[in-house]
Amino acid sequence: MVKRDRMMQAMAAMLVAAGRAMAQNEEEATGQAPRRRIVISIPDRKLALIEDGKVVKIYPTAVGAAATPSPTGTFTVIRRVPNPTWYHAGKVVPPGKNNPVGSRWIGLSEKGYGIHGTNAPGSIGRNVSHGCIRMRNRDVEQLFELVKVGDIVELHGEASDEIAQIFHPATEPVLTAAAGGGGAR
């Protein structure tokens, strides 16, 4: 009986894995996988996750300091590391609350740069990093679950029409009774 149960569990696991593989192959073949990109406005110190042309979420960030600016350009996500170890100039900090890169590391194709958490949440919204994009740990943990290796990451150093549309969308006017919105007569 135990042997049969194990065999059934193994068969079920294989069927689930095969189903996932088939779904992934179908997404790739039909182009139905969501087109996802991360857009970062360095001057605004904000990051937007965009999927299929729509802004899914905007997060506050910290960006590079004047002496160590964030790179600009288009890169890709090449690595995702939960609970990373931090290495710098011979110093090693294991995962935990004292780790300068926080709870997640999303490595970019620009060597040495990434999107990561922080042990200094007060730095968010400022130009203080060594060039990486810092996020609050809870925010980078959420982003980490939404992005994959191969996703595009754009770092913009200047304002443009697209950046304005993403981070400063026009608001709809609010009609009031005084503005002809149909008050009591």
N, C-alpha and C positions, 0 to 999 in steps of 0.2 A: 504494500500500500504506500509506504513512504517513498519507495523507488518510483512508483507511478506518479505520485504527486510532484516529485522533483522533475521528472520528465515533462509533465504538463506545464510546470512553471518555466522550464527552459524553452519549451515550444512557444509558450505565450510571449516570452521575452524576445525570441527570434522573430515572431510575427510582428510585434510592435516595432522592432528595429527595421524590419523589411518595409513596413508601412511608412515609417519616417523617411527612409531612403527613397522610396518611390515618390513620396510627396515632394522631397527636395529635388529629385530629378525632374519631376513635372514642373515645379516652379522654374527651374533653370531652362527647361525646354520651351515653356510658354512665356517666359519673361514675366511671370506673375509675382516673383519675389519683390517685396517692396524696395523701391529705390530710396536709399537712406543716405543722408549726408549730415555732417556736423559743420555748422558755420559759426565761426568765432569772430566777433568784432573786438579787436584789441582796444580801440579807443573807448568803446562802450563797456568793456570788461564784462561781456556777456557771451554765452554759448547757446545756440539754437540747434535742436535736433529737428531735422526736416525729413519727412517721409512722403514719398510720392508728391512732392511739391508743396506740401502743407506743413506749417510749423506745428510740431507735436508738443514741444516744451521749450521754454527759455530758462536758463539757469544763470545766476550771477557767478562770476569767476574772479580770480586774481590773475594777472598777466605779468610778463617780464618787466623788471625794473629798467630804468634808463641805461644803466651800465650793463645789463644782461637782458636785452629785449627778446620778446617772443619772435620766432621766425614768421615770415609771411609766405604765403603760397598755398599750393594744394598738395596734400599728403594723403596717406592711407593709414588706417589702423593696421598695425602688423602684429600686435600682441595684446593680450588681455591677461592681467595677473591679479588674482584676488589675494589680499593680505600680503603685499610685496615686502621684500627686504630692501632697505635703502643703503646704497653704497656711494660714498663720496670722499675723495682724497684720503683713502685708507680707512675711513670710518665706516662702520657697519652698524645699522640699527635694524633689529629684527621687527617683524610685524607686531603691532600693538599701539597703544595710545601715544607713545613718544615718537612714532615713525613720521618723519617729515612728509612722506608721500601718502600718508593716510591709509585707508583700507582698500583702495583699488588703484591699479596702474593700467592705463590704456596707452600703449606705446605707439608712437607714430613712425612713419618711414623716414623722418628726419632724425638721424641718429642722436640719441641722448634726450630727445624731447618727448613729452607725453601729456596726457590729461590725467590728473590724479587728485586724490583727496589731500587732506592736510591735518596737521596737528595744531595749526594756528588759524582757527576759523575767523578770527578778527581780521585776517589779511584779505579776505574776500572783498572784492570791490576796489582793490588797490593795485598799483603797479609795483609789485614787490618780489616776484619770483625770479628764479635764475633763467627764465625763458619758457618754462612749462606753463600749462594752463592748470591752475589750482581750482578745486571746487570743494564745497562742504562735503564731508564724508557721505552723508545721507543722499546728497544729490549725485555724486559720482557713483554710488552704489546703484541708484536707479538707472542712470545712464548706462552703466556697465552691462546691465541686463538687456538693454535695448539695442546695443551696437554689436557688430561682428567684425572679425578680421576681414579686411578688404573694403570696409566702408570708407567713403571719402571724408576728409577733414580739410576744410578751407579756413585759413587764418588770414583775416583782412586787417591791414594796418591803416586803411583810410576809409572814409565814408564813401558810399556809392548809392545809387538808386536802390539796388537790391538790398543792401544793408539797411537803408532807411525803411524799406518796406517790411523787412523782417523784425527789426528791433524798435522801430518807431512808426507803427502803422497809424494811418489817419483814423481818427475816431469819428463815429457817426454823430451828426448834430442831434441834440435832444430838443424835441418840440415841446414847448410849454403853452399854456393857454394864452399868455401874452404874445407869443410868437405865432399865433394862429393855429395852435394845436387842438382847438375844439373845446374850449372851456364852456362853462355854463352860460346860457343866454338869457 
